[in-house]
Amino acid sequence: MKILELTNYSKGICGVWQRVKQESELLSKKGHDVQVFSTNFTKGSEEVAPRHEKIGKIKITRFPTRKMGGEAFSNWDFKKEAKIFKPDIIIAHSYRHPHTTKALKIAKEIGAKVFLVTHAPFDRKDTRSFLSSLIVPFYDKTIGPSTLKQFDKIITIVKWENKYLKKMRIKEDKISYIPNGIPEEFFEPVKEKSENKILFLGRISPIKDLEVLIEAISIIENKKIKLEIVGPAEKEYRRKLEAIVKGLNLSDRIIFLEGIYDLRKKIKKIDASSIFVLPSKSEGMPQGLIEAMARKRVVLASNNQAAKELIQDKKNGFLFRVGNSKDLAEKINAIIKDKKLKRVKENARKSVEKFKWSSVIEKIEELF
């Protein structure tokens, strides 16, 4: 089949782009003709991405884009190129974005099936601007339901999205749960010996609530344990965090490192940690957390909806109250003292085996 993937970003560190990239690569290996259309923005950078790029058999085309507010809300015109390609299937990523509604019109004109991958945008109240906090509920009550019903299928990446779709009167048979996948390499045997170190690995942005993790490090009992904060950073937010670290006299215990793009280096970094912490205010599908669980790390996450869907507290990981540094510190203290964590680590890996890309891609093809 000819498959067109539409996404905001196809350059930089972006969870949506990682889904599109892995999905496209695997679909192309199965013999499908896959193209990716996106904006010419680079996630986490001011850099303008090149117009054309090729990854394996996948052709990427990027379009001049006009920002319309927020981090990724933008308008770009790809109708002409889409009609030339004339795909059998269009996969539009990210609910509420203009390119997804454009996909519906194009699909109708060329006779293609069109699927929407929502990417869990519903649990984001704490991170929206004042204007967005007014527009989003209005959209979900008026425009959203009628738009969603026009897609052949709505693909959710986490199960907790269903309750929001139900409020918008979307029938269950319209929805398919197909999560993001992680590469098979994460399930290889663990060889690296872990160090006396806590790791955060992901995008360094306000939604990750890293202030809470830094404050927790300042009050934990073990003053020798170190924290590594690894990932591409929003510059202003990183400066804020560095100021907090300096103010708490933690510069010798907390270090910031740039993002890791090489898969093997990423696995090695995860394996070298003893505890993986994700303190986010909210998450869609926390990829880094799943990867750490696949590597049999002790994982500790804030009890947002996404983490609670993955972690059964004290069985395959641990949860602390969102935004509560004292609770986080107490959980870290308890984990350090616990000498019987082998079962928790084993359970962590077993619970995320369903996220192997080999399993996920089969579900996608079956849906098509």
KAQUI-V656989 format. One record per run of one state. SS is the DSSP state (2 for helix, 1 for strand, 0 for the rest). FROM is the first residue (numbers start at 0). TO is the last residue. Records with the same first field share a line. If there is no record, write none. Layout:
SS=FROM-TO  FROM-TO
//
This chain:
0=0-0  7-10  12-13  29-31  39-39  41-41  43-46  48-50  55-56  63-64  67-72  75-77  85-87  93-96  110-111  117-123  127-128  141-141  148-151  156-157  167-170  177-180  182-182  187-195  201-202  204-204  208-208  219-224  230-231  233-233  247-252  257-261  271-273  278-285  294-296  302-303  310-311  313-315  320-323  337-340  351-351  367-367
1=1-6  11-11  32-38  40-40  42-42  47-47  51-54  57-62  65-66  73-74  88-92  112-116  152-155  174-176  181-181  196-200  203-203  225-229  232-232  253-256  274-277  297-301  312-312  316-319  355-355
2=14-28  78-84  97-109  124-126  129-140  142-147  158-166  171-173  183-186  205-207  209-218  234-246  262-270  286-293  304-309  324-336  341-350  352-354  356-366
//
